[in-house]
Amino acid sequence: MAGSAVVMAGRAGGEEIVVERPSLFLIRHRPSSDIRFFGQVVDPGGG
């Protein structure tokens, strides 16, 4: 099983996200519902 991790740190601390299959993800600004970042993991195994 392949996997990768992204660690994000901000004012509120850090959070780890483990991705084990192709995925889409986004970061949304809650008060305005604007999408601030959109990404895609195509090959989480890196190969």
Secondary structure as the mmCIF struct_conf table of DSSP 4:
data_model
#
loop_
_struct_conf.conf_type_id
_struct_conf.id
_struct_conf.beg_label_comp_id
_struct_conf.beg_label_asym_id
_struct_conf.beg_label_seq_id
_struct_conf.end_label_comp_id
_struct_conf.end_label_asym_id
_struct_conf.end_label_seq_id
STRN STRN1 SER A 4 GLY A 10
TURN_TY1_P TURN_TY1_P1 ARG A 11 ALA A 12
STRN STRN2 GLY A 13 VAL A 19
BEND BEND1 ARG A 21 ARG A 21
STRN STRN3 SER A 23 HIS A 29
TURN_TY1_P TURN_TY1_P2 ARG A 30 SER A 33
STRN STRN4 ASP A 34 VAL A 41
BEND BEND2 VAL A 42 VAL A 42
TURN_TY1_P TURN_TY1_P3 PRO A 44 GLY A 45
#
